[in-house]
Amino acid sequence: MGVRVCGVCFGTGLPNVKGLLRRPEATRLVRQMQHGELKPGEVRKLLEEAKAAQKAARGEA
């Protein structure tokens, strides 16, 4: 089972997370938060993977 993540930065460590949960790359993050499946240090990795997948889908290098 996951642990509760920081409500200020959502475990990202980012200083500005305004609108983070509405961004397309946060979809998987939100799902895992809802089901309590997040693990420490996983948030940043999930966001990076989602951004990379979006770039690949758009055909960027």
Protein Blocks (a to p, Z undefined) as FASTA:
>chain_A
ZZdddfklnonopablghklmpmklmmmmmmmmnopacehklmmmmmmmmmmmmmmnopZ
Z
